[in-house]
Amino acid sequence: MPDGPLAYFLTWTVYGTFLPGDARWWRHRKQGAAVPSAGLRQWSKDRLAHPVKLLSPDDRVVCESAIDEICAFRGWDQWARSARSNHVHVLVTATDRKPELIRDQLKSKCTLELRSANSGFADRPIWTTRGDIEFIDTEDEINECVIYINEAQDRMNREP
């Protein structure tokens, strides 16, 4: 049995989406899931330094290609990935790095490629700080994550 998790389920959001107070149960950096608060969400929105810029279908292709490229370059096993309009999911096995570093390298590669492909991303943040990391410990959990990433979000009538 391996010492660590079998995979990491990484999620990060587009700048200005899922703000503190969000009705979809936002995540506090230190305390985890936090209750919605319309006042806090509005306060956070009013303090954004840039307008929200969602990922277009072309941007999502660029982002997914960047993820494919860095996973192949690093020798990481990518189980699934999906760039949505307001967030990105990646399920990856990479035992040679801490999960925070994996997430940050994936985000950096996506940023580099998006800025190269779309001038609208120049001189502004693309992503929120950090992101979510879940440790996946069983093959059943891997299968559940793959289904969630590749299929389940579309069944929930969410915007891609």
GROMACS elastic network, one bead per residue, 0.5 to 0.9 nm:
[ bonds ]
;  ai    aj funct       b0    kb
    1     4     6  0.88027   500
    2     5     6  0.72117   500
    2     6     6  0.74808   500
    4     7     6  0.85999   500
    4    95     6  0.79037   500
    4   135     6  0.86284   500
    4   137     6  0.78517   500
    5     8     6  0.71841   500
    5    93     6  0.83822   500
    5    95     6  0.85498   500
    5   135     6  0.57070   500
    5   136     6  0.55515   500
    5   138     6  0.79616   500
    6    92     6  0.86764   500
    6    93     6  0.62708   500
    6    94     6  0.85594   500
    6    95     6  0.85003   500
    6   135     6  0.76878   500
    6   136     6  0.57453   500
    6   137     6  0.51760   500
    6   138     6  0.66267   500
    6   139     6  0.77586   500
    6   142     6  0.81003   500
    7    77     6  0.87416   500
    7    79     6  0.86569   500
    7    91     6  0.65969   500
    7    92     6  0.53626   500
    7    94     6  0.70796   500
    7    95     6  0.84439   500
    7   134     6  0.85305   500
    7   135     6  0.63283   500
    7   136     6  0.50385   500
    7   137     6  0.69234   500
    7   138     6  0.86420   500
    7   142     6  0.73658   500
    8    90     6  0.79263   500
    8    91     6  0.56469   500
    8    92     6  0.54256   500
    8    93     6  0.62430   500
    8    94     6  0.79996   500
    8    99     6  0.68585   500
    8   133     6  0.64956   500
    8   134     6  0.57128   500
    8   135     6  0.50060   500
    8   136     6  0.56943   500
    8   137     6  0.88101   500
    9    89     6  0.71512   500
    9    90     6  0.58800   500
    9    92     6  0.66928   500
    9   132     6  0.79677   500
    9   133     6  0.57917   500
    9   135     6  0.64607   500
    9   136     6  0.67527   500
    9   142     6  0.87282   500
    9   145     6  0.74582   500
   10    88     6  0.80004   500
   10    89     6  0.56591   500
   10    90     6  0.51251   500
   10    91     6  0.62098   500
   10    92     6  0.79088   500
   10    99     6  0.82643   500
   10   102     6  0.88167   500
   10   103     6  0.64940   500
   10   131     6  0.72438   500
   10   132     6  0.57231   500
   10   134     6  0.65414   500
   10   135     6  0.89218   500
   11    87     6  0.69966   500
   11    88     6  0.55180   500
   11    90     6  0.65267   500
   11    91     6  0.88609   500
   11   103     6  0.81335   500
   11   131     6  0.56516   500
   11   132     6  0.50214   500
   11   133     6  0.66398   500
   11   134     6  0.86676   500
   12    86     6  0.88299   500
   12    87     6  0.56246   500
   12    88     6  0.54927   500
   12    89     6  0.69427   500
   12   103     6  0.82756   500
   12   107     6  0.80833   500
   12   127     6  0.71232   500
   12   128     6  0.70834   500
   12   129     6  0.82494   500
   12   130     6  0.69504   500
   12   132     6  0.62435   500
   12   133     6  0.89262   500
   13    16     6  0.82638   500
   13    17     6  0.65585   500
   13    18     6  0.72055   500
   13    86     6  0.58232   500
   13    88     6  0.63244   500
   13   126     6  0.87025   500
   13   127     6  0.57550   500
   13   128     6  0.57481   500
   13   129     6  0.84961   500
   13   130     6  0.88118   500
   13   131     6  0.69433   500
   14    17     6  0.57536   500
   14    18     6  0.82652   500
   14    52     6  0.78624   500
   14    53     6  0.76508   500
   14    54     6  0.67382   500
   14    55     6  0.78835   500
   14    85     6  0.79493   500
   14    86     6  0.50001   500
   14    87     6  0.54540   500
   14    88     6  0.81184   500
   14   125     6  0.86385   500
   14   126     6  0.58410   500
   14   128     6  0.58118   500
   15    18     6  0.84483   500
   15    19     6  0.87733   500
   15    48     6  0.88754   500
   15    50     6  0.85727   500
   15    51     6  0.86306   500
   15    52     6  0.63111   500
   15    53     6  0.74936   500
   15    54     6  0.83783   500
   15    86     6  0.82303   500
   15   125     6  0.64095   500
   15   126     6  0.53411   500
   15   129     6  0.81516   500
   16    19     6  0.62013   500
   16    44     6  0.86838   500
   16    45     6  0.71782   500
   16    48     6  0.68410   500
   16    50     6  0.81409   500
   16    51     6  0.74361   500
   16    52     6  0.53067   500
   16    53     6  0.81324   500
   16   126     6  0.88715   500
   16   127     6  0.80206   500
   16   128     6  0.69605   500
   17    22     6  0.85259   500
   17    52     6  0.72247   500
   17    54     6  0.86814   500
   17    86     6  0.65662   500
   17    87     6  0.83361   500
   17   127     6  0.89633   500
   17   128     6  0.79373   500
   18    21     6  0.80734   500
   18    22     6  0.56355   500
   18    23     6  0.84699   500
   18    24     6  0.75285   500
   18    25     6  0.83836   500
   18    26     6  0.60853   500
   18    27     6  0.84458   500
   18    41     6  0.87547   500
   18    86     6  0.85894   500
   18   128     6  0.89119   500
   19    22     6  0.54466   500
   19    26     6  0.68002   500
   19    27     6  0.87704   500
   19    40     6  0.85228   500
   19    41     6  0.59217   500
   19    42     6  0.87663   500
   19    44     6  0.64477   500
   19    45     6  0.71566   500
   20    25     6  0.87084   500
   20    26     6  0.58814   500
   20    27     6  0.73198   500
   20    28     6  0.73361   500
   20    34     6  0.83629   500
   20    36     6  0.79299   500
   20    37     6  0.78851   500
   20    40     6  0.62874   500
   20    41     6  0.54195   500
   20    42     6  0.89009   500
   20    43     6  0.88244   500
   20    44     6  0.65070   500
   20    45     6  0.88264   500
   21    24     6  0.85187   500
   21    25     6  0.73805   500
   21    26     6  0.62648   500
   21    27     6  0.88448   500
   21    34     6  0.76410   500
   21    35     6  0.68632   500
   21    38     6  0.59501   500
   21    39     6  0.72640   500
   21    42     6  0.80332   500
   21    43     6  0.89597   500
   21    44     6  0.80882   500
   22    25     6  0.59109   500
   22    26     6  0.54283   500
   22    34     6  0.89848   500
   22    35     6  0.81266   500
   22    36     6  0.53025   500
   22    37     6  0.65699   500
   22    38     6  0.70445   500
   22    40     6  0.81102   500
   22    41     6  0.56697   500
   23    26     6  0.72471   500
   23    35     6  0.76921   500
   23    37     6  0.69792   500
   23    38     6  0.74587   500
   23    41     6  0.84772   500
   24    35     6  0.86439   500
   24    36     6  0.70680   500
   25    33     6  0.62366   500
   25    34     6  0.58202   500
   25    35     6  0.56326   500
   25    36     6  0.56245   500
   26    32     6  0.81969   500
   26    33     6  0.58856   500
   26    34     6  0.56564   500
   26    35     6  0.71123   500
   26    36     6  0.70144   500
   27    30     6  0.84425   500
   27    31     6  0.74965   500
   27    34     6  0.55976   500
   27    35     6  0.87027   500
   27   132     6  0.86322   500
   28    31     6  0.52075   500
   28    33     6  0.60912   500
   28    34     6  0.61466   500
   29    32     6  0.62720   500
   29    33     6  0.89352   500
   29   130     6  0.86611   500
   29   131     6  0.89508   500
   31    34     6  0.74917   500
   36    40     6  0.82535   500
   36    41     6  0.80740   500
   37    40     6  0.53128   500
   37    41     6  0.61769   500
   37    42     6  0.86865   500
   38    41     6  0.50683   500
   38    42     6  0.61521   500
   38    43     6  0.85429   500
   39    42     6  0.52193   500
   39    43     6  0.61137   500
   39    44     6  0.85868   500
   40    43     6  0.50058   500
   40    44     6  0.60913   500
   40    45     6  0.85167   500
   41    44     6  0.51085   500
   41    45     6  0.60786   500
   41    46     6  0.86061   500
   42    46     6  0.60692   500
   42    47     6  0.87032   500
   43    46     6  0.52481   500
   43    47     6  0.66195   500
   44    47     6  0.53087   500
   44    48     6  0.67496   500
   45    48     6  0.54869   500
   46    49     6  0.86095   500
   47    50     6  0.89109   500
   48    51     6  0.70011   500
   48    52     6  0.84704   500
   49   124     6  0.87445   500
   50    53     6  0.86043   500
   50   124     6  0.69566   500
   50   125     6  0.79181   500
   52   126     6  0.87330   500
   53    56     6  0.88582   500
   53    86     6  0.86220   500
   53   120     6  0.83635   500
   53   121     6  0.81419   500
   53   126     6  0.76453   500
   54    59     6  0.88818   500
   54    84     6  0.87803   500
   54    85     6  0.53096   500
   54    86     6  0.56299   500
   54    87     6  0.87831   500
   54   126     6  0.87649   500
   55    58     6  0.77650   500
   55    59     6  0.52797   500
   55    60     6  0.59579   500
   55    83     6  0.81383   500
   55    84     6  0.70205   500
   55    86     6  0.64579   500
   55    87     6  0.84369   500
   56    60     6  0.61763   500
   56    61     6  0.87178   500
   56    84     6  0.85894   500
   56    85     6  0.63414   500
   57    60     6  0.51266   500
   57    61     6  0.64699   500
   57    62     6  0.88578   500
   57    83     6  0.89970   500
   57    84     6  0.83617   500
   57    85     6  0.76468   500
   57   160     6  0.83723   500
   58    61     6  0.51677   500
   58    62     6  0.63941   500
   58    63     6  0.87258   500
   59    62     6  0.50458   500
   59    63     6  0.61676   500
   59    64     6  0.86584   500
   59    83     6  0.85558   500
   59    85     6  0.86757   500
   59   114     6  0.65732   500
   59   117     6  0.79416   500
   59   118     6  0.77151   500
   60    64     6  0.61068   500
   60    65     6  0.84922   500
   60    82     6  0.80421   500
   60    83     6  0.51327   500
   60    84     6  0.65283   500
   60    85     6  0.72664   500
   60    88     6  0.88353   500
   60   114     6  0.89417   500
   61    64     6  0.51736   500
   61    65     6  0.60769   500
   61    66     6  0.85295   500
   61    83     6  0.75855   500
   62    65     6  0.51890   500
   62    66     6  0.61745   500
   62    67     6  0.87365   500
   62   110     6  0.74782   500
   62   113     6  0.66476   500
   62   114     6  0.63917   500
   62   117     6  0.76347   500
   63    66     6  0.50703   500
   63    67     6  0.63164   500
   63    68     6  0.87101   500
   63    82     6  0.87651   500
   63    83     6  0.65321   500
   63    88     6  0.86171   500
   63   107     6  0.89049   500
   63   109     6  0.81945   500
   63   110     6  0.50309   500
   63   111     6  0.79932   500
   63   113     6  0.71078   500
   63   114     6  0.67411   500
   64    67     6  0.50542   500
   64    68     6  0.62069   500
   64    69     6  0.85929   500
   64    81     6  0.68957   500
   64    82     6  0.66639   500
   64    83     6  0.61637   500
   64    88     6  0.88340   500
   64   110     6  0.78958   500
   65    69     6  0.60839   500
   65    70     6  0.87315   500
   65   110     6  0.84421   500
   65   113     6  0.88763   500
   66    69     6  0.50360   500
   66    70     6  0.62505   500
   66    71     6  0.85131   500
   66   106     6  0.77679   500
   66   109     6  0.59644   500
   66   110     6  0.54463   500
   66   111     6  0.88964   500
   66   112     6  0.86767   500
   66   113     6  0.65943   500
   66   114     6  0.87670   500
   67    70     6  0.54340   500
   67    71     6  0.60625   500
   67    72     6  0.85036   500
   67    78     6  0.87493   500
   67    81     6  0.77618   500
   67    90     6  0.82454   500
   67   106     6  0.60518   500
   67   107     6  0.84522   500
   67   109     6  0.71833   500
   67   110     6  0.68210   500
   68    71     6  0.53363   500
   68    72     6  0.61642   500
   68    73     6  0.86050   500
   68    78     6  0.77068   500
   68    81     6  0.85182   500
   69    72     6  0.52535   500
   69    73     6  0.61041   500
   69    74     6  0.86155   500
   69   109     6  0.87355   500
   70    74     6  0.59358   500
   70    75     6  0.82459   500
   70    76     6  0.82298   500
   70   105     6  0.81279   500
   70   106     6  0.70066   500
   70   109     6  0.71218   500
   71    74     6  0.52303   500
   71    75     6  0.58399   500
   71    77     6  0.68034   500
   71    78     6  0.65391   500
   71    92     6  0.82672   500
   71    94     6  0.89523   500
   71   106     6  0.82119   500
   72    75     6  0.50640   500
   72    76     6  0.63008   500
   72    77     6  0.78363   500
   72    78     6  0.84014   500
   73    76     6  0.78126   500
   74    94     6  0.86351   500
   75    94     6  0.78580   500
   76    92     6  0.66828   500
   76    93     6  0.58709   500
   76    94     6  0.50253   500
   76    95     6  0.82558   500
   76    96     6  0.88228   500
   77    91     6  0.85902   500
   77    92     6  0.55650   500
   77    94     6  0.65969   500
   78    81     6  0.74950   500
   78    90     6  0.74765   500
   78    91     6  0.60348   500
   78    93     6  0.64146   500
   78    94     6  0.86610   500
   79    90     6  0.77316   500
   79    91     6  0.53424   500
   79    92     6  0.56938   500
   79    93     6  0.76955   500
   79   142     6  0.79488   500
   79   145     6  0.88688   500
   79   146     6  0.67524   500
   80    89     6  0.79629   500
   80    90     6  0.58399   500
   80    91     6  0.52420   500
   80    92     6  0.73130   500
   80   145     6  0.81471   500
   80   146     6  0.57129   500
   80   147     6  0.88294   500
   80   149     6  0.66350   500
   80   150     6  0.70733   500
   81    88     6  0.74617   500
   81    89     6  0.54358   500
   81    91     6  0.62754   500
   81    92     6  0.85475   500
   81   146     6  0.82863   500
   81   149     6  0.65297   500
   81   150     6  0.74766   500
   82    87     6  0.85190   500
   82    88     6  0.57695   500
   82    89     6  0.52886   500
   82    90     6  0.66168   500
   82   149     6  0.61930   500
   82   150     6  0.68948   500
   83    86     6  0.80111   500
   83    87     6  0.62445   500
   83    89     6  0.64444   500
   83    90     6  0.85438   500
   83   160     6  0.80833   500
   84    87     6  0.52172   500
   84    88     6  0.57641   500
   84    89     6  0.81446   500
   84   159     6  0.76748   500
   85    88     6  0.82444   500
   85   159     6  0.70006   500
   85   160     6  0.55977   500
   86   159     6  0.87525   500
   86   160     6  0.82679   500
   87   127     6  0.84873   500
   89   149     6  0.66252   500
   90   103     6  0.86886   500
   90   106     6  0.89317   500
   90   149     6  0.78377   500
   91   136     6  0.88828   500
   91   142     6  0.79503   500
   91   145     6  0.72829   500
   91   146     6  0.73868   500
   91   149     6  0.83005   500
   92   102     6  0.88631   500
   94    97     6  0.63703   500
   94    98     6  0.83611   500
   94    99     6  0.80981   500
   94   102     6  0.77916   500
   95    98     6  0.77020   500
   95    99     6  0.88061   500
   97   100     6  0.82168   500
   97   101     6  0.64096   500
   97   102     6  0.64019   500
   98   101     6  0.53913   500
   98   102     6  0.64431   500
   98   103     6  0.88484   500
   99   103     6  0.61334   500
   99   104     6  0.84865   500
   99   133     6  0.71088   500
   99   135     6  0.89069   500
  100   103     6  0.51767   500
  100   104     6  0.60793   500
  100   105     6  0.85698   500
  100   130     6  0.80332   500
  100   131     6  0.86419   500
  100   133     6  0.76472   500
  101   105     6  0.59992   500
  101   106     6  0.84888   500
  102   105     6  0.52154   500
  102   106     6  0.61997   500
  102   107     6  0.86157   500
  103   106     6  0.51736   500
  103   107     6  0.61503   500
  103   108     6  0.85631   500
  103   130     6  0.80776   500
  103   131     6  0.77386   500
  103   132     6  0.88177   500
  103   133     6  0.81444   500
  104   107     6  0.50383   500
  104   108     6  0.60017   500
  104   109     6  0.85766   500
  104   130     6  0.75145   500
  104   131     6  0.88562   500
  105   109     6  0.61358   500
  105   110     6  0.85486   500
  106   109     6  0.52525   500
  106   110     6  0.62212   500
  106   111     6  0.85860   500
  107   110     6  0.51072   500
  107   111     6  0.60609   500
  107   112     6  0.86259   500
  107   127     6  0.78092   500
  108   112     6  0.61315   500
  108   113     6  0.86521   500
  109   112     6  0.51187   500
  109   113     6  0.62401   500
  109   114     6  0.84904   500
  110   113     6  0.52727   500
  110   114     6  0.59220   500
  110   115     6  0.84646   500
  111   114     6  0.51479   500
  111   115     6  0.60261   500
  111   116     6  0.84553   500
  111   121     6  0.83693   500
  111   125     6  0.87454   500
  111   126     6  0.68764   500
  111   127     6  0.82831   500
  112   115     6  0.54123   500
  112   116     6  0.62581   500
  112   117     6  0.87734   500
  113   116     6  0.50258   500
  113   117     6  0.61422   500
  113   118     6  0.84820   500
  114   117     6  0.50922   500
  114   118     6  0.57383   500
  114   119     6  0.82547   500
  114   121     6  0.68700   500
  114   122     6  0.88836   500
  114   126     6  0.87558   500
  115   118     6  0.52851   500
  115   119     6  0.59338   500
  115   120     6  0.75381   500
  115   121     6  0.52411   500
  115   122     6  0.56909   500
  115   123     6  0.89143   500
  116   119     6  0.70031   500
  116   121     6  0.86101   500
  116   122     6  0.85183   500
  117   121     6  0.87954   500
  118   121     6  0.59947   500
  118   122     6  0.77404   500
  119   122     6  0.53444   500
  119   123     6  0.89492   500
  120   123     6  0.84653   500
  120   124     6  0.84861   500
  121   124     6  0.59875   500
  121   125     6  0.73518   500
  121   126     6  0.66235   500
  122   125     6  0.81801   500
  122   126     6  0.89622   500
  125   128     6  0.76009   500
  127   130     6  0.83474   500
  127   131     6  0.89708   500
  128   131     6  0.73342   500
  136   139     6  0.81821   500
  136   141     6  0.60301   500
  136   142     6  0.64785   500
  136   145     6  0.86483   500
  137   140     6  0.85695   500
  137   141     6  0.68019   500
  137   142     6  0.79000   500
  138   141     6  0.51983   500
  138   142     6  0.64407   500
  138   143     6  0.88089   500
  139   143     6  0.62354   500
  139   144     6  0.86169   500
  140   143     6  0.50821   500
  140   144     6  0.61977   500
  140   145     6  0.86443   500
  141   145     6  0.61039   500
  141   146     6  0.85581   500
  142   145     6  0.51500   500
  142   146     6  0.61718   500
  142   147     6  0.86804   500
  143   146     6  0.51385   500
  143   147     6  0.62782   500
  143   148     6  0.85932   500
  144   147     6  0.52328   500
  144   148     6  0.61365   500
  144   149     6  0.86469   500
  145   149     6  0.59859   500
  145   150     6  0.83996   500
  146   149     6  0.51849   500
  146   150     6  0.59373   500
  146   151     6  0.80270   500
  147   150     6  0.52626   500
  147   151     6  0.53468   500
  147   152     6  0.61863   500
  148   151     6  0.55423   500
  148   153     6  0.63756   500
  149   152     6  0.65489   500
  149   153     6  0.68257   500
  150   153     6  0.74963   500
  150   154     6  0.81666   500
  151   154     6  0.57294   500
  151   155     6  0.67385   500
  152   155     6  0.51048   500
  152   156     6  0.64800   500
  153   156     6  0.51602   500
  153   157     6  0.71221   500
  153   158     6  0.62534   500
  153   159     6  0.85614   500
  153   160     6  0.79691   500
  154   157     6  0.56547   500
  154   158     6  0.60175   500
  154   159     6  0.77197   500
  154   160     6  0.70998   500
  155   158     6  0.75874   500
  157   160     6  0.87922   500
